[in-house]
Amino acid sequence: MKKRVKSGILTGIAVLVSFILAFALGESVKQYLIHMREREAEHILHFYGENIMLLLSENLNETDGLVQMAYVMEDGDTSWFDQAGASLLEREEVRYVCLIQGDTMVQALPQEKYGGQVGRSLEDFSYIYTMTKVVKTLVVEGPVELEEAAGKEEVFLFLQPILENNVYMGEVAVALDREFVLEQLGFEYLSEQGYDYELWRVEPQNGGKEVITQFGEKVDFSHAVKTTFYLPTEWNLSIQPQAGWLTSGQRTSVFLGSLAAAFLLLGLFRLLYKLSISSRKLQQAACTDSQTGLYNHSGFTAALDRWMAKEDSTIMLFYFVFEEYNFVSQMMGVEGESAFLCSITPRLQGFIEKPFIAGRLGAGNFMLAVREDMDEIQQEDFARGLSIELLLKAYLEGKKTFLTPRYQYARLLPGKKRAEKEISLLIHAYYSQRNQESPARRMTEKCRHLIEGKNNITFDEYTDPEMTELSKAFNQYRKQVEQLAYFDPVFNVGNRSKYLRDANMLISYDKKRPFSLFCVDICAFSQYNELFSADIGDEILREVIYRLSRPFGTYLYRINGDVFLGISMSGEPEETMAARLQTILAAPASAGNTTFVLRVRIAVCRYPANGESPELLLDRIQSALRYAKGSNQNLVLYSQKLDTIIRTEADILRRLKDAISRHTLEVWYQPMIHVETGRFISAEALVRLPDGKGGYFSAGQVISLAERSGIVEQLGDYVLHQACGFMHSTGEQLGLAHICVNISVQQILVGNSAEHLLDIIRKSGVCRKQITLEITESILIQSIEQASVTLDKLRETGVRIALDDFGVGYSSLNYLSNLPVDIIKIDRSLTQQIRTSTKQHALLHSIVEMAQINSLIVVSEGVETEEEQQLISASGVQYIQGYYYARPMEKEALIHFLEKNNF
């Protein structure tokens, strides 16, 4: 009965395979014929695509002439457009002509229909007018409906910008009749050639499909060939044969040919089947174990000898032993043991993917050879996995019992007639090792492996019930520890340790396979916790994790409070992937009853281009993220250039710290002239850090880096100490009444800052009235409430406060009377404009007058020319600072300068 069933199954398989192969051949023929038809259609489509582009951008484009006339006409003169537009409107297909200057419609013809549009803003019209202004090139749109006094009409709209030095000055629009344009495009030829066609474009505002014209009712163009062109919106033309890519005659011929091939293959399979049955019967009789169907000892030895003689691949030999098998099999009975032995072959076949041979050497002893090259770890994993697959389950005396085979393995070297020896050596090695082991010892060793950080440890089951329960408890505990070690306990997402483990596994699996690392930082996230609650912050983070899980899946990690890491192996360009992440996170996030709009920064690096280890990649992507924060960029890709910038900043920071600690940091001075007396009675202290190449780093770069690195207080204290010391020892003798020192917001917002600054001044021995502390206007306005307390304490002791960079960003004359300052320093951006702008000149006079009303001293910075000096001197400012008088100079140079000019 079984043989008949097996024969029937094989016959069915042979029939199925024959028909599958035959019809696969037929399908290949069909695909070839379809491919030929598609290539023919693609040639036609290529011609049509280029022809449409040429017609729409040149032959049918009537805007070029009007634009050229606009270039030669005088600005503001639009009279020429009436004559030119009227000439165009004489043509039957022209429906509408208009002229836009700047953002305003100035002419619209015919006037009786569209005269009401004149004077309207560009924003009042279709988005396509604004698109022309943005893209600065010809835009074709259609068909669109033109609204007129009497109704609407469908046209194709041609819009050409008027540019001057690539600056948008206006545009010209010409509308042609829809039917005329479609007739010029010549689609009749496609239908005459037997093609259905569909011309459509992508709506830029919503991404929808807008059909322009088509031939063929209710036609599915999903299998059509398509070409795309841009005007500059995306246009598409799809075509396909009306009768389909294959004719009915071709389909019939292919079907009949496939049927004939199927019967031919079926006959061949039948012949091969009969031959294989005869051969198999002869071999099985002497070499197989009757209970399992596996090789017996002699059969396995012979088969292994044949494998080893080939010397074409590595062979792994495994020995499996069910200890206490005889006892368990007797308790199971004949039927239970037979069922277990019959299940072994299917289990092996289901588990092993590579070629293998297996044999039963005794009651509970099995030998297995696999043709695969494995290292030590892979051999262990394979043997452990197969031992679980071969697990013997039985009920003994009403209790469920599990019997797991133990194993030993070895790598075999090729050679003839060596199988018996290798089998004996493996069996001997097994029992030698078994004599040295006990269940408790093995379990102890596995615990040690876990402590060492190995994550592929599994505790086996034993015949001893107590040892089995202990093993189960260890397995459960191991899983719990891994959950705590590799996952964030709040959000159940991978942590830094899991990233390191996953990345190591990816690299070790395939060192040549690239992947990209994306670091996502939620900007100013702490404000949500501070302004609302930690629960609101957690809800936002959960929403972010949910969104990021879509592109990254299980390769998403939370490595800091609001910083996430994702691994992508899609091969998608980093810029494209980063833009997709920005889009995913751009939608407002809801938490509680509040909606938040999140802003994120993204840093990217790539393996192996930017690092060959997970640790190095993490270090570099965090460097890129820090750079993104410092430079206020939303996206930074790690590169050699960025590495150079980071190394340069590290060099600056190292040199700066070293110069401060060694007291070698240079402080230069720029004198200021007192306009009334013509004497240099004040100077500003400026920091200068040598770059080691004979030059100096930018002072702005040094200060910005110091602020970002948390050492700006040390830097400020150093400069203040040096400036006060110079003023006390030398400055007053040279005629200086004041020395000015810049301080950062970090110096005045820390606790006890006023006392700290006053202590530095006191220790130098200089009079407090001789010290002026400068703070940037934008920083003061942003921190006015916190800063005012400190600044008022300083002023009470006689220290003067100067408002630096006045005139940039926040400037308002209304708040001058309320600021805790004594001096305002007008920024160079205003100084440069007073020569050419009457408004800026008037503003300077207003600032001086308002300052005089509030008893404030005015200093003008950045004066470089004689003309600027004369205008500013006449405005009433008290002090002038700039290159016109003196550049910043070293202390010795300043002494010489003052000796020469003040005496």
Secondary structure in CASP SS format (residue, H / E / C, confidence):
PFRMAT SS
TARGET T0000
AUTHOR 0000-0000-0000
METHOD secondary structure of the structure
MODEL  1
M C 1.00
K H 1.00
K H 1.00
R H 1.00
V H 1.00
K H 1.00
S H 1.00
G H 1.00
I H 1.00
L H 1.00
T H 1.00
G H 1.00
I H 1.00
A H 1.00
V H 1.00
L H 1.00
V H 1.00
S H 1.00
F H 1.00
I H 1.00
L H 1.00
A H 1.00
F H 1.00
A H 1.00
L H 1.00
G H 1.00
E H 1.00
S H 1.00
V H 1.00
K H 1.00
Q H 1.00
Y H 1.00
L H 1.00
I H 1.00
H H 1.00
M H 1.00
R H 1.00
E H 1.00
R H 1.00
E H 1.00
A H 1.00
E H 1.00
H H 1.00
I H 1.00
L H 1.00
H H 1.00
F H 1.00
Y H 1.00
G H 1.00
E H 1.00
N H 1.00
I H 1.00
M H 1.00
L H 1.00
L H 1.00
L H 1.00
S H 1.00
E H 1.00
N H 1.00
L C 1.00
N C 1.00
E C 1.00
T H 1.00
D H 1.00
G H 1.00
L H 1.00
V H 1.00
Q H 1.00
M H 1.00
A H 1.00
Y H 1.00
V H 1.00
M C 1.00
E C 1.00
D C 1.00
G C 1.00
D C 1.00
T C 1.00
S H 1.00
W H 1.00
F H 1.00
D H 1.00
Q H 1.00
A H 1.00
G H 1.00
A H 1.00
S H 1.00
L H 1.00
L H 1.00
E C 1.00
R C 1.00
E C 1.00
E C 1.00
V E 1.00
R E 1.00
Y E 1.00
V E 1.00
C E 1.00
L E 1.00
I E 1.00
Q E 1.00
G C 1.00
D C 1.00
T E 1.00
M E 1.00
V E 1.00
Q E 1.00
A E 1.00
L E 1.00
P C 1.00
Q H 1.00
E H 1.00
K H 1.00
Y H 1.00
G H 1.00
G H 1.00
Q H 1.00
V C 1.00
G C 1.00
R C 1.00
S E 1.00
L H 1.00
E H 1.00
D H 1.00
F C 1.00
S C 1.00
Y H 1.00
I H 1.00
Y H 1.00
T H 1.00
M H 1.00
T H 1.00
K H 1.00
V H 1.00
V H 1.00
K C 1.00
T C 1.00
L C 1.00
V E 1.00
V E 1.00
E E 1.00
G E 1.00
P E 1.00
V E 1.00
E E 1.00
L E 1.00
E E 1.00
E E 1.00
A C 1.00
A C 1.00
G E 1.00
K E 1.00
E E 1.00
E E 1.00
V E 1.00
F E 1.00
L E 1.00
F E 1.00
L E 1.00
Q E 1.00
P E 1.00
I E 1.00
L E 1.00
E E 1.00
N C 1.00
N C 1.00
V E 1.00
Y E 1.00
M E 1.00
G E 1.00
E E 1.00
V E 1.00
A E 1.00
V E 1.00
A E 1.00
L E 1.00
D E 1.00
R H 1.00
E H 1.00
F H 1.00
V H 1.00
L H 1.00
E H 1.00
Q H 1.00
L H 1.00
G C 1.00
F C 1.00
E H 1.00
Y H 1.00
L H 1.00
S H 1.00
E H 1.00
Q C 1.00
G C 1.00
Y E 1.00
D E 1.00
Y E 1.00
E E 1.00
L E 1.00
W E 1.00
R E 1.00
V E 1.00
E C 1.00
P C 1.00
Q C 1.00
N C 1.00
G C 1.00
G C 1.00
K E 1.00
E E 1.00
V E 1.00
I E 1.00
T E 1.00
Q E 1.00
F E 1.00
G C 1.00
E C 1.00
K C 1.00
V C 1.00
D C 1.00
F C 1.00
S C 1.00
H C 1.00
A C 1.00
V E 1.00
K E 1.00
T E 1.00
T E 1.00
F E 1.00
Y E 1.00
L C 1.00
P C 1.00
T C 1.00
E E 1.00
W E 1.00
N E 1.00
L E 1.00
S E 1.00
I E 1.00
Q E 1.00
P E 1.00
Q C 1.00
A C 1.00
G C 1.00
W C 1.00
L C 1.00
T C 1.00
S H 1.00
G H 1.00
Q H 1.00
R H 1.00
T H 1.00
S H 1.00
V H 1.00
F H 1.00
L H 1.00
G H 1.00
S H 1.00
L H 1.00
A H 1.00
A H 1.00
A H 1.00
F H 1.00
L H 1.00
L H 1.00
L H 1.00
G H 1.00
L H 1.00
F H 1.00
R H 1.00
L H 1.00
L H 1.00
Y H 1.00
K H 1.00
L H 1.00
S H 1.00
I H 1.00
S H 1.00
S H 1.00
R H 1.00
K H 1.00
L H 1.00
Q H 1.00
Q H 1.00
A H 1.00
A H 1.00
C H 1.00
T E 1.00
D C 1.00
S C 1.00
Q C 1.00
T C 1.00
G C 1.00
L C 1.00
Y E 1.00
N C 1.00
H H 1.00
S H 1.00
G H 1.00
F H 1.00
T H 1.00
A H 1.00
A H 1.00
L H 1.00
D H 1.00
R H 1.00
W H 1.00
M H 1.00
A H 1.00
K H 1.00
E C 1.00
D C 1.00
S C 1.00
T C 1.00
I E 1.00
M E 1.00
L E 1.00
F E 1.00
Y E 1.00
F E 1.00
V E 1.00
F C 1.00
E C 1.00
E C 1.00
Y H 1.00
N H 1.00
F H 1.00
V H 1.00
S H 1.00
Q H 1.00
M H 1.00
M H 1.00
G H 1.00
V H 1.00
E H 1.00
G H 1.00
E H 1.00
S H 1.00
A H 1.00
F H 1.00
L H 1.00
C H 1.00
S H 1.00
I H 1.00
T H 1.00
P H 1.00
R H 1.00
L H 1.00
Q H 1.00
G H 1.00
F H 1.00
I C 1.00
E C 1.00
K C 1.00
P C 1.00
F E 1.00
I E 1.00
A E 1.00
G E 1.00
R E 1.00
L C 1.00
G C 1.00
A C 1.00
G C 1.00
N E 1.00
F E 1.00
M E 1.00
L E 1.00
A E 1.00
V E 1.00
R C 1.00
E C 1.00
D C 1.00
M C 1.00
D C 1.00
E H 1.00
I H 1.00
Q H 1.00
Q H 1.00
E H 1.00
D H 1.00
F H 1.00
A H 1.00
R H 1.00
G H 1.00
L H 1.00
S H 1.00
I H 1.00
E H 1.00
L C 1.00
L C 1.00
L E 1.00
K E 1.00
A E 1.00
Y E 1.00
L E 1.00
E C 1.00
G C 1.00
K E 1.00
K E 1.00
T E 1.00
F E 1.00
L E 1.00
T C 1.00
P C 1.00
R E 1.00
Y E 1.00
Q E 1.00
Y E 1.00
A E 1.00
R E 1.00
L E 1.00
L C 1.00
P C 1.00
G C 1.00
K C 1.00
K C 1.00
R C 1.00
A H 1.00
E H 1.00
K H 1.00
E H 1.00
I H 1.00
S H 1.00
L H 1.00
L H 1.00
I H 1.00
H H 1.00
A H 1.00
Y H 1.00
Y H 1.00
S H 1.00
Q H 1.00
R H 1.00
N H 1.00
Q H 1.00
E C 1.00
S C 1.00
P H 1.00
A H 1.00
R H 1.00
R H 1.00
M H 1.00
T H 1.00
E H 1.00
K H 1.00
C H 1.00
R H 1.00
H H 1.00
L H 1.00
I H 1.00
E C 1.00
G C 1.00
K C 1.00
N C 1.00
N C 1.00
I C 1.00
T C 1.00
F C 1.00
D C 1.00
E C 1.00
Y C 1.00
T C 1.00
D C 1.00
P H 1.00
E H 1.00
M H 1.00
T H 1.00
E H 1.00
L H 1.00
S H 1.00
K H 1.00
A H 1.00
F H 1.00
N H 1.00
Q H 1.00
Y H 1.00
R H 1.00
K H 1.00
Q H 1.00
V H 1.00
E H 1.00
Q H 1.00
L H 1.00
A H 1.00
Y H 1.00
F E 1.00
D C 1.00
P C 1.00
V C 1.00
F C 1.00
N C 1.00
V C 1.00
G E 1.00
N C 1.00
R H 1.00
S H 1.00
K H 1.00
Y H 1.00
L H 1.00
R H 1.00
D H 1.00
A H 1.00
N H 1.00
M H 1.00
L H 1.00
I H 1.00
S H 1.00
Y H 1.00
D C 1.00
K C 1.00
K C 1.00
R C 1.00
P C 1.00
F E 1.00
S E 1.00
L E 1.00
F E 1.00
C E 1.00
V E 1.00
D E 1.00
I E 1.00
C C 1.00
A C 1.00
F C 1.00
S H 1.00
Q H 1.00
Y H 1.00
N H 1.00
E H 1.00
L H 1.00
F C 1.00
S C 1.00
A H 1.00
D H 1.00
I H 1.00
G H 1.00
D H 1.00
E H 1.00
I H 1.00
L H 1.00
R H 1.00
E H 1.00
V H 1.00
I H 1.00
Y H 1.00
R H 1.00
L H 1.00
S H 1.00
R H 1.00
P H 1.00
F H 1.00
G C 1.00
T C 1.00
Y C 1.00
L E 1.00
Y E 1.00
R E 1.00
I E 1.00
N E 1.00
G C 1.00
D C 1.00
V E 1.00
F E 1.00
L E 1.00
G E 1.00
I E 1.00
S E 1.00
M C 1.00
S C 1.00
G C 1.00
E C 1.00
P C 1.00
E H 1.00
E H 1.00
T H 1.00
M H 1.00
A H 1.00
A H 1.00
R H 1.00
L H 1.00
Q H 1.00
T H 1.00
I H 1.00
L H 1.00
A H 1.00
A C 1.00
P C 1.00
A E 1.00
S E 1.00
A E 1.00
G C 1.00
N C 1.00
T E 1.00
T E 1.00
F E 1.00
V C 1.00
L C 1.00
R C 1.00
V E 1.00
R E 1.00
I E 1.00
A E 1.00
V E 1.00
C E 1.00
R E 1.00
Y E 1.00
P C 1.00
A C 1.00
N C 1.00
G C 1.00
E C 1.00
S C 1.00
P H 1.00
E H 1.00
L H 1.00
L H 1.00
L H 1.00
D H 1.00
R H 1.00
I H 1.00
Q H 1.00
S H 1.00
A H 1.00
L H 1.00
R H 1.00
Y H 1.00
A H 1.00
K H 1.00
G H 1.00
S H 1.00
N C 1.00
Q C 1.00
N C 1.00
L E 1.00
V E 1.00
L E 1.00
Y C 1.00
S C 1.00
Q H 1.00
K H 1.00
L H 1.00
D H 1.00
T H 1.00
I H 1.00
I H 1.00
R H 1.00
T H 1.00
E H 1.00
A H 1.00
D H 1.00
I H 1.00
L H 1.00
R H 1.00
R H 1.00
L H 1.00
K H 1.00
D H 1.00
A H 1.00
I H 1.00
S H 1.00
R H 1.00
H C 1.00
T C 1.00
L C 1.00
E E 1.00
V E 1.00
W E 1.00
Y E 1.00
Q E 1.00
P E 1.00
M E 1.00
I E 1.00
H E 1.00
V C 1.00
E C 1.00
T C 1.00
G C 1.00
R E 1.00
F E 1.00
I E 1.00
S E 1.00
A E 1.00
E E 1.00
A E 1.00
L E 1.00
V E 1.00
R E 1.00
L C 1.00
P E 1.00
D C 1.00
G C 1.00
K C 1.00
G C 1.00
G C 1.00
Y E 1.00
F C 1.00
S C 1.00
A H 1.00
G H 1.00
Q H 1.00
V H 1.00
I H 1.00
S H 1.00
L H 1.00
A H 1.00
E H 1.00
R H 1.00
S H 1.00
G C 1.00
I C 1.00
V H 1.00
E H 1.00
Q H 1.00
L H 1.00
G H 1.00
D H 1.00
Y H 1.00
V H 1.00
L H 1.00
H H 1.00
Q H 1.00
A H 1.00
C H 1.00
G H 1.00
F H 1.00
M H 1.00
H H 1.00
S H 1.00
T H 1.00
G H 1.00
E H 1.00
Q H 1.00
L H 1.00
G C 1.00
L C 1.00
A C 1.00
H E 1.00
I E 1.00
C E 1.00
V E 1.00
N E 1.00
I C 1.00
S C 1.00
V H 1.00
Q H 1.00
Q H 1.00
I H 1.00
L H 1.00
V C 1.00
G C 1.00
N C 1.00
S H 1.00
A H 1.00
E H 1.00
H H 1.00
L H 1.00
L H 1.00
D H 1.00
I H 1.00
I H 1.00
R H 1.00
K H 1.00
S H 1.00
G C 1.00
V C 1.00
C C 1.00
R H 1.00
K H 1.00
Q H 1.00
I E 1.00
T E 1.00
L E 1.00
E E 1.00
I E 1.00
T E 1.00
E H 1.00
S H 1.00
I H 1.00
L H 1.00
I H 1.00
Q H 1.00
S C 1.00
I H 1.00
E H 1.00
Q H 1.00
A H 1.00
S H 1.00
V H 1.00
T H 1.00
L H 1.00
D H 1.00
K H 1.00
L H 1.00
R H 1.00
E H 1.00
T C 1.00
G C 1.00
V C 1.00
R E 1.00
I E 1.00
A E 1.00
L E 1.00
D E 1.00
D E 1.00
F E 1.00
G C 1.00
V C 1.00
G C 1.00
Y C 1.00
S C 1.00
S C 1.00
L H 1.00
N H 1.00
Y H 1.00
L H 1.00
S H 1.00
N H 1.00
L C 1.00
P C 1.00
V C 1.00
D C 1.00
I E 1.00
I E 1.00
K E 1.00
I E 1.00
D C 1.00
R H 1.00
S H 1.00
L H 1.00
T H 1.00
Q H 1.00
Q H 1.00
I C 1.00
R C 1.00
T C 1.00
S C 1.00
T H 1.00
K H 1.00
Q H 1.00
H H 1.00
A H 1.00
L H 1.00
L H 1.00
H H 1.00
S H 1.00
I H 1.00
V H 1.00
E H 1.00
M H 1.00
A H 1.00
Q H 1.00
I H 1.00
N C 1.00
S C 1.00
L C 1.00
I E 1.00
V E 1.00
V E 1.00
S E 1.00
E C 1.00
G C 1.00
V C 1.00
E C 1.00
T C 1.00
E H 1.00
E H 1.00
E H 1.00
Q H 1.00
Q H 1.00
L H 1.00
I H 1.00
S H 1.00
A H 1.00
S H 1.00
G C 1.00
V C 1.00
Q C 1.00
Y E 1.00
I E 1.00
Q C 1.00
G C 1.00
Y C 1.00
Y C 1.00
Y C 1.00
A C 1.00
R C 1.00
P C 1.00
M E 1.00
E C 1.00
K H 1.00
E H 1.00
A H 1.00
L H 1.00
I H 1.00
H H 1.00
F H 1.00
L H 1.00
E H 1.00
K H 1.00
N H 1.00
N C 1.00
F C 1.00
END
